[in-house]
Amino acid sequence: MEIKYRQLAERLKQELENYIRQGTYKLPTEKELCEQFHASRQTIRQALLILEQEGLIARKQGSGSYVTGLLPEREKNHVAILLSTDTEYIFPALLGDLETLLSKEGYSVSVYITHNRTDVERTILQSLAETPLRGLIAEPSRSGLPTPNFDLYEKLSAQGAHIVFFHGYYSNLPPSSYVKDDNYAGGYTLGQFLINQRHRQIAGIFQLDTIQGQERHLGCTRAMLEAGLPIDEDTVAWFTTEQLVLLQKKQDTRFLSDFIQRNLKSCSAVICHNDEIAYWLIKELSYAGRHVPEDISIVSFDNSYLSELSAPALTSLSHEPHEMASAAVSLLTKKMQGHNAVSLQLPWRLVERSSAMPWNG
């Protein structure tokens, strides 16, 4: 019987890829398998046990056997990760979380950096379309704009690759699975926080070509409208990916000094796109003779290591540790197991530090 159940296990492995390709994630019952393969129930159970031990199926008491999403040919259990940047800001922790979680699920991982450029993203996607790919976790490039690479994402999906976006999505792709920050609510929270501290002239600086920047701006605008505060476009500045890269690589802060000179003359507080912008803005403000928080309060997003490295420490919005990566991997594995995968917007929580104080002007 040993030879028979091992042979049966190999035949079942061959069927798994067909099940997955057809969108069938529950195996036939033991009785149905007995009839299909003309084998005893004991032989069937021994064969299923082999598949379970190899991580290819999961058996649920009283429910049956289900594929885990892994394929018998290990080289096909490959997930690609596309990140927009490899700077130290959030890259090491996020990448480490994604790789660790995917490896625990049995997937091999390759990592690609787009530098938030759609042409680089296109080259990467073209290469990925030539190799077997089970899944793709992608941070969109310039998510505030429609993607010119919609055809390649559609091609990968048609080839059987499951795709999960994080930190955003593309408006011109069919409804996709994504995990992102609830940026609108985050902007609203920071706006309310500053309003409750009696600030009435609130400025903002956001990234123009990402959905994060647009949603964060809308959220704080909503808070100001509800408080009856005037909306003044002269107090809002937008920066691009190109300006951010120059800041990261060459410490080029000209767009921040311009923001101080042009947009902050009458403002007592600033909502920054993230901690990185806030960190450098505080330095530029000190060069301009304005002190934080005595002269102007600063708040931001991400609660990164820069929030405590900054002087003063930043009031910033935070997620739970490892939350973004865990949610993205969970969503992807659900899709690969045939489960309903509902997109998520992760809530922010406010971490108060010393960069903001009530306004007495």
Secondary structure, DSSP 8 states (H G I E B T S, - for coil): -HHHHHHHHHHHHHHHHHHHHHT--B---HHHHHHHHT--HHHHHHHHHHHHHTTSEEEETTTEEEE-S--SSGGG-EEEEEES--STTTHHHHHHHHHHHHHHTT-EEEEEE-TT-HHHHHHHHHHHTTS--SEEEE--SSTTS--TTHHHHHHHHHTT-EEEEES---TTSSS-EEEEE-HHHHHHHHHHHHHHTT--SEEEEEETTSHHHHHHHHHHHHHHHHTT----GGGEEEE-HHHHHHHHHH---HHHHHHHHHH-TT-SEEEESSHHHHHHHHHHHHHTT--TTTT-EEEEES--HHHHHSSS--EEEE--TTHHHHHHHHHHHHHHTT-----EEE--EEE--TT------
